[in-house]
Amino acid sequence: MSYTLGIIIIGIGILFDIGGCIGLIRMPDVYNRLQSATKCVTMGTCCILLGIFIIEGINPSGLKALLAMIFVGLTSPTGAHSLARASYRYGVKLWKKSVGDEYSEICRQPEHPEWEQD
Amino acid sequence: MIIKRLIVFTALFVIWLMCTWPFSPFDLQSFIAGLLAAGIVLMIFPSTPRGINSSKLSQPKRYIWAVVYVPVLVWHMIKANLDVLYRVVHPDLPIKPGIVKIKTSLNNPIARAILCNSITLTPGTLAIDIRGEDIYVHWIYIRKRSVKSHTEEIGGRFESILKKVFE
């Protein structure tokens, strides 16, 4: 029973992962690609790990899957934030059909003005 | 100060124990290696996380709200995934992206980090930067055009719970 449930959840996870990969190809610019990649890959990977936990039960590999879930959930959005911010500051443009950009002025101002002296 | 460092040290050591479990009762090697590793990490990163103080740690209400936060986040994550799947599979690629500014009223640095991570995991939004009390968010489908409505739609669903947990 737990085996079947685990396989079903792993299947859902793989479906989400595939969605993320298609998004990586179809989306027009870095930021939209990061959107689909981050959301789908976080949830997909967490589903796969949860499926492993359900199949394994409470034993060393099952608990490690749970631990990995927490770490993926914490680090994946942080990594996406840092990639998006770095590419914006490097000068990667938004897609040409974008609707608005309220970050462009503030991005050029120094973040810590007191460090800019000397 | 010492107590804060002890909390961080214990957390690191517990994570190590979970990674090396199961240990045989006489297996001192992995214990000592874990203690060393936790100590070295504390030496490299001596600044303890700001925003934790012991009077807040002893209020059980905050833990209950922290537990409530998890299913809310998971529900929004599921919606986010279905949303991305819909946009990706749709032949016309229905996106209208842009960067918008929202306000946050949270002051605690940990609460802000959790809010930004949650924004990244919810439908259509990706937190890019935080300056003062403004969060800059890349939104995949912009509908309205005012800071207040953006704040309500993007941050409002988590901010009220995080306020009860951290402030």
Interface residues (C-beta under 8 A of the other chain):
Chain A: L15 F16 G19 G20 I22 G23 R26 M27 P28 D29 Y31 N32 L34 Q35 S36 T38 K39 C40 T42 M43 G44 P60 L63 K64 L67 G73 L74 P77 T78 A80 H81 A84 R85 Y88 L94 W95 K97 S98 V99 G100 D101 E102 Y103 I106 C107 E111
Chain B: I15 M18 C19 W21 P22 M77 I78 A80 N81 V84 L85 R87 V88 V89 L93 I95 K96 P97 G98 I99 V100 K101 C116 N117 S118 T120 L121 G124 T125 L126 A127 I128 D129 R131 D134 Y136 H138 I140 I142 R145
